Amino acid sequence: MDKHNKLVRDKIPEIIESSGRKAVYHVLSEEEYLTALEKKLQEEVEEYQEDKSLEEMADVLEVLYAICEARGYTKKELDAKRREKFIERGGFGRKLFLEYSSI
């Protein structure tokens, strides 16, 4: 028996059961879901930090989209806010590292 005790993608139980194993799971409450998403985001960021792959970047983005929707926003609103901040403050393309500021 493999214990997981974590939020998984929707099709994971089906994938497990199609391999002849049994998947035991339950549906989280909204509060539990948000907590699990926050934990999942940390997990996915750590996996990206180890691997740096496009696949891990996609996992981080998928969790961010889920958090966005769970908090009542749409992906479109998230992207609009990202663009707004880009226009106001810029992106990271210039690779600037601020050492300090003074009066």
Secondary structure as UniProt FT lines:
FT   TURN            10..11
FT   HELIX           12..18
FT   TURN            19..20
FT   HELIX           30..51
FT   HELIX           54..70
FT   TURN            71..72
FT   HELIX           75..89
FT   TURN            93..94
//
